[in-house]
Amino acid sequence: MPASGTRSRGRPPQPVEEGAREEEAPVEVGADGEVAARASTAHPVPQVSSSSSGEEDGEEAGDGDDEDAEGPLLPSCPVCMNAWTADGEHRVSCIPCGHVYGRSCLEKWLAQCGKKSATCPQCGKMFRQKNIINLYAPEIVVPNNDLEKQVLSLRDKNEFLENQQQKLIEEVKEYKRQILYQQRLINESSSKRQKMAEQSSDGAMIAESLPSLRAHGGSIDLCKFVLQNEFVLDGARVMGIDASSQIIVASGRAPGVSAEHVLTKICMFSRQETKVRLPPNTKAVRDICITPGGLAIFASLGRKLSLLSMTTNNVVLQYDLPAPGWSCSGDQTGPNHVYAGLQNGMLLVFDTRQTKGPLHSLSGLSTNPVHTIHSVVDDSGSMKIISASSIGPCIWDVDGTETRPNLLTGTENQGVCISLACAAPSSDLIVASFRPRVEFSGDGSASQMGISQSPTLSGSGKLGCHALLRRTSSTSFVKEQICNGNVSELRMSKSAIIPCSGAGQHLFAYGDESLRGVRTWRLPSFQPCTDLRPHRQPILDLRFAESSTGEKYLGCLSEEKLQVFRIRS
């Protein structure tokens, strides 16, 4: 209904000041005889529109849906846009035309005009100092159904979180009981650990061997892990080991505001550290590989594959990648070929004698990131690449005519592949690690029926599995054994296969989430062997390396610490 004045949404309180009683506010009447400026039956609360006339108010009232979409109307002064108060200098006040402001804003406006009267900032009608009427409202509230809905929603969420908290408390209690039980087992083996430490010739601490919940059958450990050194690091991610030079290269962020990505060269025995600044736009390093020729290859999220000289600490060659690099490897048969696994599922082959680009660009079976690659040689002497993405382990014939990889049989329905260990250079044994696959329903939420029946271990990762694959031909593998283990719910963890004394004797090492340390199993039976000294943070990278003289090392990296173990068979 059109009106000649502004329609107020609330009933104004009665004026009480002496000066305000000298002149009453005008009342305008619409064409249909209704009082438009002062009459109200909606709420006893003043609400202000930012329009400059009654006609514009009517238009805004008609567009209420848009106003609600933008958010609730706040009780604020249209001059300074700050909320007014029930008392004080900026108390809610009105002038004869019916528009509402903070009192201090009206007084400032009068002073700025330099006269005894001024015009209303919205409708232009004249008013004086004595016309300013204080409105007495004990509480200024704007009715808002959306806020009520939010309160009800938050109340429901609070009840849900309280129930979840109770469940987590019960899980924590159960976890504490397990810790106490493991601690009792550790205490029972203290005499054995003491004897092992005394037998250590160089005084290094022997890794603690926790009794397994499974029977050991009276067998002895194939290998002993002697803690050679520990290094405190900050923000470490991945590493590479040069066993012959006894140098470890770890990636991370430099301290400071810029937090640029750097490499840290660490001598295993002298504890000497050297920071290597990386070229701009390199970004986070996802994988590092040390070649026998003294080069450190690293793939980074800045779409770079870089070769670093271990002698000069300079990047001597850098390739641009079509997608962020996730993994890299050198060549087992020569110093010239290097390989990079990309975030889009591709595998690139480079020859370091050609600096322009890759020799081959091979497409994968999916667009999932290739998080692990191993360069191996089959029985016929042909070069093969064994890689892993979330769909599972694949084998690539980079020397042949095939342009796409083959998924290894027996791993199709194991879950999400998060790690791949290979017994290089022959790769006769492979261990692929999986976590349960989460399927999503049509509405985008996780379907409970799509989750593996393996239970979730709160604070200890998820119960996944490790699958042992044995080579049967140059391109074929067969699944031989499966073992359950605690795996990460988020990270693509690293693992390693460690050769031991005796023909065909190997250990499998993996960063167990429940231990926050490394657990080893005997292959092919997956009989638990040794648990290494734990970290405060989960294990992010795990590397085995063997020098030209036969010395074997195992590096364990978390975000805050690096451990180096010497392996004795």
LINUR-V644160 format. One record per backbone hydrogen bond with DSSP energy under -0.5 kcal/mol. NH is the residue of the N-H (numbers start at 1). CO is the residue of the C=O. E is the energy in kcal/mol with one decimal. If there is no record, write none. Layout:
# LINUR-V644160
nh:NH co:CO e:E
nh:NH co:CO e:E
This chain:
# LINUR-V644160
nh:8 co:6 e:-0.6
nh:8 co:36 e:-0.6
nh:9 co:47 e:-0.5
nh:11 co:43 e:-1.3
nh:12 co:10 e:-0.6
nh:21 co:17 e:-1.0
nh:21 co:18 e:-0.9
nh:22 co:18 e:-0.6
nh:22 co:19 e:-0.7
nh:23 co:20 e:-0.7
nh:28 co:26 e:-0.5
nh:30 co:34 e:-2.6
nh:33 co:30 e:-1.7
nh:36 co:28 e:-2.5
nh:37 co:28 e:-0.8
nh:43 co:9 e:-1.0
nh:45 co:43 e:-1.2
nh:57 co:53 e:-1.6
nh:58 co:54 e:-2.0
nh:59 co:55 e:-1.6
nh:60 co:56 e:-2.3
nh:61 co:57 e:-2.4
nh:62 co:58 e:-1.5
nh:63 co:59 e:-1.1
nh:64 co:61 e:-0.9
nh:67 co:63 e:-1.6
nh:68 co:64 e:-2.6
nh:69 co:65 e:-1.8
nh:70 co:66 e:-1.6
nh:71 co:67 e:-1.3
nh:76 co:74 e:-1.5
nh:77 co:82 e:-3.0
nh:78 co:100 e:-0.5
nh:81 co:77 e:-2.3
nh:84 co:75 e:-0.7
nh:85 co:90 e:-1.7
nh:91 co:88 e:-1.3
nh:92 co:85 e:-2.2
nh:93 co:101 e:-3.0
nh:94 co:133 e:-2.4
nh:95 co:99 e:-1.4
nh:98 co:95 e:-2.8
nh:101 co:93 e:-3.0
nh:103 co:91 e:-2.4
nh:104 co:89 e:-1.2
nh:105 co:102 e:-0.6
nh:106 co:102 e:-1.6
nh:107 co:103 e:-2.2
nh:108 co:104 e:-2.2
nh:109 co:105 e:-1.9
nh:110 co:106 e:-2.1
nh:111 co:107 e:-2.4
nh:112 co:108 e:-2.3
nh:113 co:109 e:-1.9
nh:114 co:110 e:-1.1
nh:115 co:110 e:-0.9
nh:118 co:127 e:-2.3
nh:120 co:125 e:-2.4
nh:124 co:120 e:-1.6
nh:127 co:118 e:-2.3
nh:129 co:116 e:-0.9
nh:131 co:128 e:-1.0
nh:132 co:129 e:-1.3
nh:133 co:94 e:-2.9
nh:134 co:132 e:-0.5
nh:135 co:92 e:-2.4
nh:137 co:135 e:-0.8
nh:141 co:139 e:-0.7
nh:143 co:141 e:-0.6
nh:148 co:144 e:-1.3
nh:149 co:145 e:-2.2
nh:150 co:146 e:-2.4
nh:151 co:147 e:-2.6
nh:152 co:148 e:-2.4
nh:153 co:149 e:-2.5
nh:154 co:150 e:-2.9
nh:155 co:151 e:-2.2
nh:156 co:152 e:-2.1
nh:157 co:153 e:-2.4
nh:158 co:154 e:-2.5
nh:159 co:155 e:-2.1
nh:160 co:156 e:-2.3
nh:161 co:157 e:-2.8
nh:162 co:158 e:-2.3
nh:163 co:159 e:-2.0
nh:164 co:160 e:-2.4
nh:165 co:161 e:-2.7
nh:166 co:162 e:-2.0
nh:167 co:163 e:-2.0
nh:168 co:164 e:-2.6
nh:169 co:165 e:-2.4
nh:170 co:166 e:-1.9
nh:171 co:167 e:-2.1
nh:172 co:168 e:-2.7
nh:173 co:169 e:-2.2
nh:174 co:170 e:-2.1
nh:175 co:171 e:-2.5
nh:176 co:172 e:-2.6
nh:177 co:173 e:-2.0
nh:178 co:174 e:-1.9
nh:179 co:175 e:-2.2
nh:180 co:176 e:-2.6
nh:181 co:177 e:-2.0
nh:182 co:178 e:-2.6
nh:183 co:179 e:-2.9
nh:184 co:180 e:-1.9
nh:185 co:181 e:-1.7
nh:186 co:182 e:-2.2
nh:187 co:183 e:-2.4
nh:188 co:184 e:-1.8
nh:189 co:185 e:-1.0
nh:189 co:186 e:-0.6
nh:190 co:187 e:-1.4
nh:193 co:189 e:-2.0
nh:194 co:190 e:-2.3
nh:195 co:191 e:-1.8
nh:196 co:192 e:-2.0
nh:197 co:193 e:-2.3
nh:198 co:194 e:-1.9
nh:199 co:195 e:-1.3
nh:200 co:196 e:-0.5
nh:200 co:197 e:-0.8
nh:203 co:200 e:-0.8
nh:205 co:227 e:-0.5
nh:207 co:225 e:-3.0
nh:210 co:208 e:-0.8
nh:219 co:216 e:-1.3
nh:224 co:568 e:-2.8
nh:226 co:224 e:-0.7
nh:226 co:566 e:-3.0
nh:227 co:205 e:-2.7
nh:227 co:225 e:-0.6
nh:228 co:226 e:-0.8
nh:228 co:564 e:-2.6
nh:229 co:564 e:-1.5
nh:231 co:562 e:-2.7
nh:233 co:231 e:-0.6
nh:233 co:560 e:-1.4
nh:235 co:559 e:-1.3
nh:236 co:559 e:-1.5
nh:237 co:238 e:-0.5
nh:237 co:251 e:-1.8
nh:240 co:249 e:-2.2
nh:242 co:247 e:-3.2
nh:243 co:241 e:-0.8
nh:246 co:242 e:-1.1
nh:247 co:242 e:-1.9
nh:248 co:266 e:-2.8
nh:249 co:240 e:-2.7
nh:250 co:248 e:-0.5
nh:250 co:264 e:-2.4
nh:251 co:238 e:-2.6
nh:252 co:262 e:-1.8
nh:254 co:260 e:-3.4
nh:262 co:252 e:-2.6
nh:263 co:276 e:-2.3
nh:264 co:250 e:-3.2
nh:265 co:263 e:-0.5
nh:265 co:274 e:-3.0
nh:266 co:248 e:-3.0
nh:266 co:264 e:-0.5
nh:267 co:272 e:-2.2
nh:268 co:246 e:-2.1
nh:271 co:267 e:-1.2
nh:274 co:265 e:-2.1
nh:276 co:263 e:-3.4
nh:277 co:275 e:-0.6
nh:278 co:261 e:-1.0
nh:282 co:279 e:-1.2
nh:286 co:299 e:-2.6
nh:287 co:299 e:-1.3
nh:289 co:297 e:-2.7
nh:291 co:289 e:-0.5
nh:291 co:295 e:-2.8
nh:294 co:291 e:-1.8
nh:296 co:308 e:-2.7
nh:297 co:289 e:-3.5
nh:297 co:295 e:-0.6
nh:298 co:306 e:-2.2
nh:299 co:287 e:-1.6
nh:300 co:304 e:-2.1
nh:301 co:284 e:-2.6
nh:302 co:282 e:-1.7
nh:303 co:300 e:-0.9
nh:304 co:300 e:-0.8
nh:305 co:319 e:-2.1
nh:306 co:298 e:-2.5
nh:307 co:317 e:-2.8
nh:308 co:296 e:-2.8
nh:309 co:314 e:-2.8
nh:310 co:294 e:-2.0
nh:310 co:308 e:-0.5
nh:313 co:309 e:-1.9
nh:316 co:307 e:-2.1
nh:316 co:314 e:-0.8
nh:317 co:307 e:-1.3
nh:319 co:305 e:-3.1
nh:321 co:303 e:-2.4
nh:325 co:300 e:-2.5
nh:326 co:341 e:-2.9
nh:327 co:341 e:-1.6
nh:329 co:339 e:-1.8
nh:331 co:337 e:-0.5
nh:338 co:350 e:-1.9
nh:339 co:329 e:-2.7
nh:340 co:348 e:-2.0
nh:341 co:327 e:-2.2
nh:342 co:346 e:-2.5
nh:343 co:324 e:-2.3
nh:345 co:342 e:-1.4
nh:347 co:362 e:-2.7
nh:348 co:340 e:-2.6
nh:349 co:360 e:-2.4
nh:350 co:338 e:-2.9
nh:352 co:336 e:-2.8
nh:354 co:351 e:-2.7
nh:355 co:353 e:-0.5
nh:359 co:349 e:-3.0
nh:360 co:349 e:-1.3
nh:362 co:347 e:-3.1
nh:363 co:403 e:-0.6
nh:370 co:342 e:-2.2
nh:371 co:369 e:-1.1
nh:371 co:388 e:-1.2
nh:372 co:388 e:-1.3
nh:374 co:386 e:-2.4
nh:376 co:374 e:-0.6
nh:376 co:384 e:-2.7
nh:377 co:425 e:-2.7
nh:378 co:382 e:-2.1
nh:381 co:378 e:-1.6
nh:384 co:376 e:-2.7
nh:385 co:396 e:-2.0
nh:386 co:374 e:-2.5
nh:387 co:385 e:-0.6
nh:387 co:394 e:-2.4
nh:388 co:372 e:-2.0
nh:389 co:392 e:-1.4
nh:392 co:389 e:-1.5
nh:394 co:387 e:-2.5
nh:395 co:406 e:-2.1
nh:396 co:385 e:-3.0
nh:398 co:396 e:-1.1
nh:399 co:383 e:-0.8
nh:400 co:397 e:-0.7
nh:406 co:395 e:-2.0
nh:408 co:393 e:-2.4
nh:411 co:408 e:-1.0
nh:414 co:411 e:-0.9
nh:416 co:435 e:-2.6
nh:417 co:390 e:-1.9
nh:417 co:415 e:-0.6
nh:418 co:416 e:-0.5
nh:418 co:433 e:-2.4
nh:419 co:433 e:-1.1
nh:421 co:431 e:-2.7
nh:423 co:429 e:-2.0
nh:424 co:422 e:-1.5
nh:427 co:423 e:-2.5
nh:428 co:423 e:-0.6
nh:430 co:469 e:-2.4
nh:431 co:421 e:-2.2
nh:432 co:467 e:-2.3
nh:433 co:419 e:-2.2
nh:434 co:465 e:-3.0
nh:435 co:416 e:-2.0
nh:439 co:437 e:-0.6
nh:441 co:445 e:-2.9
nh:444 co:441 e:-1.8
nh:447 co:439 e:-2.1
nh:450 co:447 e:-0.9
nh:451 co:448 e:-0.8
nh:457 co:461 e:-1.0
nh:458 co:456 e:-0.8
nh:460 co:457 e:-2.1
nh:460 co:461 e:-0.5
nh:462 co:487 e:-3.2
nh:463 co:455 e:-1.1
nh:464 co:462 e:-1.0
nh:464 co:485 e:-2.9
nh:465 co:434 e:-2.0
nh:466 co:483 e:-3.2
nh:467 co:432 e:-3.1
nh:468 co:481 e:-3.1
nh:469 co:430 e:-3.5
nh:469 co:467 e:-0.5
nh:470 co:478 e:-2.6
nh:471 co:428 e:-2.4
nh:472 co:476 e:-2.6
nh:473 co:476 e:-1.6
nh:478 co:470 e:-2.4
nh:480 co:468 e:-3.1
nh:481 co:468 e:-1.1
nh:483 co:466 e:-2.4
nh:485 co:464 e:-1.6
nh:487 co:462 e:-3.3
nh:487 co:485 e:-0.7
nh:493 co:491 e:-1.1
nh:496 co:509 e:-2.2
nh:498 co:507 e:-3.3
nh:499 co:497 e:-0.6
nh:500 co:505 e:-2.8
nh:505 co:502 e:-1.3
nh:506 co:504 e:-0.5
nh:506 co:523 e:-0.6
nh:507 co:498 e:-2.4
nh:508 co:521 e:-2.8
nh:509 co:496 e:-3.0
nh:510 co:519 e:-2.1
nh:511 co:494 e:-0.8
nh:512 co:510 e:-1.1
nh:512 co:517 e:-1.5
nh:513 co:486 e:-1.6
nh:516 co:512 e:-1.9
nh:517 co:512 e:-1.1
nh:519 co:510 e:-2.6
nh:520 co:530 e:-2.3
nh:521 co:508 e:-2.4
nh:522 co:527 e:-2.9
nh:523 co:506 e:-2.4
nh:526 co:522 e:-2.5
nh:527 co:522 e:-1.0
nh:529 co:520 e:-2.9
nh:532 co:518 e:-3.0
nh:532 co:530 e:-0.5
nh:535 co:516 e:-3.4
nh:540 co:557 e:-3.0
nh:541 co:557 e:-1.8
nh:543 co:555 e:-2.1
nh:545 co:553 e:-2.2
nh:547 co:551 e:-2.8
nh:550 co:547 e:-1.6
nh:552 co:567 e:-0.5
nh:553 co:545 e:-2.8
nh:554 co:565 e:-2.3
nh:555 co:543 e:-3.0
nh:556 co:563 e:-2.5
nh:557 co:541 e:-2.6
nh:558 co:561 e:-2.8
nh:559 co:538 e:-0.5
nh:562 co:231 e:-2.7
nh:563 co:556 e:-2.8
nh:564 co:229 e:-2.5
nh:565 co:554 e:-2.8
nh:566 co:226 e:-3.0
nh:567 co:552 e:-2.2
nh:568 co:224 e:-2.9
nh:568 co:566 e:-0.6
nh:569 co:567 e:-0.5
